[in-house]
Amino acid sequence: MRFKGKTAVITGGSSGIGRSSVELFLREGASVVMGDIDEAEGTAMMSAMGDGFLFRKCDVTQENDIKALMDHAAEQTGGIDIVFNNAGAGGPRAPIDEISGDEWDFAMALLLKSVAMGIRHAAPHLKKRGGGAIVNTASVCAFQAGYGPMAYSTAKAGVLHLTKIAAAELAQYNIRVNAICPGFIQTNIFAASVGANKEDTQQINAILGQAATNAQPVARPGIPNDIAEAAAYLASDAAGFVTGTHLLVDGGMLVGTEGSWNPETPGMLDAILPEHLR
């Protein structure tokens, strides 16, 4: 019961990482206020999750919706202690030489501005509580090319720097700010980014799950609860000395090339040296 007596606001909580986080924070004693654009699922969750759960429709690309969510959470529960800025999607997939200005603006609004405004409109409520914790969802895409669409990756890199700056500015109010960088997590985000139907989504998830076992040292795909547990740690008192940083939850994907961890794959030197010099 790490969060007994505390209120957590979680965005994008109707599925995937957000849904697992809602369930975990509720189990740990928090009152959870969830914001999501999916009104039908959010309303259904109101019946399923019990008295500790509240839902408010929130389009995180709209600042007024974010402010209304934070204000509603504080009014209904007495204050806010934890914010998990998690909502997002893959966004436009166009490369830099094809993306339109409107597509770029949408990606930044969904993935970066939403986090900034989540912090902006949560901070006054956290100050009133004497402090708290903010957790932002970034990505392994923030570190190098090839792991996600260009606009998505750029926005997630922005989330990392925003996290550092916000942590520095809000430290005086006893507010900690950290980020999580998921690797390949089995959610519907990949299928949704290409407009897949239900059947295709299942097939894509199965393919990605198998691919993940070969793409990283930990030979299994990530699951939403892996990220929920990381969010709970960063939001808890156990992370009271942790701020302005990020936590990689990627199965070791970024530790190095496959040759560094797979004994069946030649390392760089092995690949280029003659056999008698290896």
N, C-alpha and C positions, 0 to 999 in steps of 0.2 A: 504493500500500500504506500508506494513512494510519493503519491500525489494526493493523499487524503487531505481534504479541506482546500484544495487548489482548483483553479479553473484553467483549462487549456482550450485555446482556440486553434482549430486545425482546418486548413483550407484544402479543397480537393479530396474530401474524405469519403466520397461515395463508392470508391473502388480502389483496388491496388494498394499501394503504399499507404495512402491516406486512410483507407478502410481498416487496414491492419493496425494503424496507429490509433485510430478512434477506439477500437476494441481493446487494445493494450492499455491505453491511458484510463479507460473506464475500469478495467480490471484492477488497475493500480490505485483506484480511489478518486480519480479526478472527476470533476464536472466538466464535460466536454461540449463545447459549442462548435458545430461544424458548419463551414460555409462551402457551398458547392453550386455549380450551375445546374446540376441535375435535380430539379425540384421533385420529380416523381420518386426517385430513389431516396432523396433526403427525407421526404415525408414518410416513406415506408420505414426508414430507419428510426424515425421518432417512435413508432409503435414497437419496433423490435428491440431497441437498445435500452429501454427503461428510463427511469426518472432522472438519471444523471446526464441524459443526453438531450441537447437542443439542436435544432437545425434552422438555418436561415439561408435562403437563396442568395448566392453571391457570385457575380461575374467579376473575377479578379482583374479583368482588363479595365474595369470601371472604378475609379477612385471612390466615388460616392458609395458604391456597394461595399467596398472594403471598410470604409469609415463606419457605415451603418452596422456591419457585422461586429466590429469591435465595440461600438457603443451598445449594441444589443446584448452582447455577452456580458459586459460590465453591469448593465442595468438588471439583467435577469439573475445574475449569480453573485453580485456584490463586488466584482472586480475581476481582473485578469492577472494570472501569474505566469502563464506559459503561452507562447505562440509558435506554431509550426507552420511556416509559410511553405506549403507543399504543392499547391495546385499548379498544374502545368500540362503541356502536351508537346508532341514532337514538333508541331508547327510546320511552316513551309519547308520544302525539301530542295528548293532551287539553289544552285551554286551561285557564287558571287557574281559571275558574269551573266546571270539570267534573272536573279531575284528582283522583284519590283519594290519600289519604295513603300507601297502599302503593305506588302508581305513582310518586309523588314520591320515596319512600325508595329504590326500585329505581334510578331515574335517578341519584340522587346517589351511590349505592353504586357503580354501574357507571362513572360518568363523572368523579366528583370524589374520592370516598373512595378509589377504586382508585389514583389518582395519588398521593394523600397517603400511602397505605400502601406504594406502590411506593418512594417517596422514603424513607419511614421505615425500611423493611427493607433497602434497598440501602445507605443511608448508612454503617452500621457497616462494611460490606465495602469501600466506597470509601475510608473513613478509613484502613483497614489498608494500602491501596495508596498512600497519600500524596496522595489527591485523585482527581478524575475529573470526568465530565460527565453530567448528567441532562437529558434532553430530554422535554418533555411535549406531547402533542397537544391543542391547544385548537381554536379555530374562528373564522371571521369572524362566526359567530352570537353571539360574546361581545360584539360591539360595538353591535349595534342589532337592533331587531325585524324580523321578516319573512324571515330567512334559515334558520330552523329551528324545530323544536318548542320550546315554552316551557321545559319542564324541561331539555331538552338545552342550550338557549342559556344558561340560568341556570347550569348546571353548568360549562359551558365558560368563562363569565366568572369563576367561582370558580377554575378552573384557572390563569387568568392571575394572579390575586392570590396564590394559593398559590405560584406560581412565583417571584414577587418575594420573598415572605417567606422561602421556603426558601432562595433564593439568598443573602439577607442572613444567615440563621442559619448556613449551611454554608460561607460564604466563608472562615471561619477554618481550615477543614480543606482548603482548596484544591479545593473541590467547586463547580463551576459548574452553575447551573440555568437553563434557558431553555425557551421554548415556541414551537411552530409553530402558525400560524393558517391552515389550508387554506381555500380558497374552494370552488367547485364542482369536485370531483375525481371522475373517472369510476370509481367503485367500486360495489359492490352495496349500500352502506349505505342508499341512498334506497329501493331496491326492497325490501330486507329489512324496512324500517320499516313497510311496508304489507302485508307478508306475500305478496309477489308470487312466482309460480312461475317456473321457468327461462325460459319463453317470454316472460312478461310482463316479467321482469327485463331481458332483452335489449332489449325495446321501450322500457322506461323509460330505460335507459342511453342509447339512441340519441336519444330526445327530449331528455334532459338535456344531452347533448353538443351538440346543435344549439342549444338555448336558451342554453348558456354562451357561444357565439360572439357572441350579441347582448346579453349581460348585463355585459360587461366590455371594457376596452380591448384586451386580448390576445385576438384572435379565434380562440381554440381552447379546447376543454375542458382542464382540468387532468388530468394522469395521475398514478398513484401514484408514479412515479419522480421527479416534481417535488418531492414531499414527502420522499421518501427522500434526495434530494440535499441538501435543506435540513437534515434531521436529521444527515446525515453531516458537513456543515459545522459545525453547532453542537456536535457531539460531538468534533470534531477540534482539534488544536493550533492550526489557523488561526484558531479562535474563542477563543483563550486569554484575550483581553481583553474577552470578551462574557459577561455574566451578568445575571440578573434581568430579562430583557427578552423580547420576542416578535418573531418574524419572520413577516410577512404573506406568504403564498404564494397569491395569489388572482387573478392575472391583472389586477390593478388594480381589482378590483371595488369597493373602498372608496375610490377616489380622489375620487369625486363622482358626481353624477347623470349620466345618459346624455348630457345636453346639454353636459357639460364635455369630453367626449372624442369624441363622434360628431357630425361636422359636418352630418349630415343631420337631427339632432334639435335643435329649438330649445332654447336655454338658458332659464333662468328669466325673465330680462328680455325676451328675444325673445318669450316666450310670452304676456307680459302687456301689453307696450307696443303701442300702435298702430303700424302699419307705417311711417308717416312719421317716427317717433321712434326706430326701431331703428338 
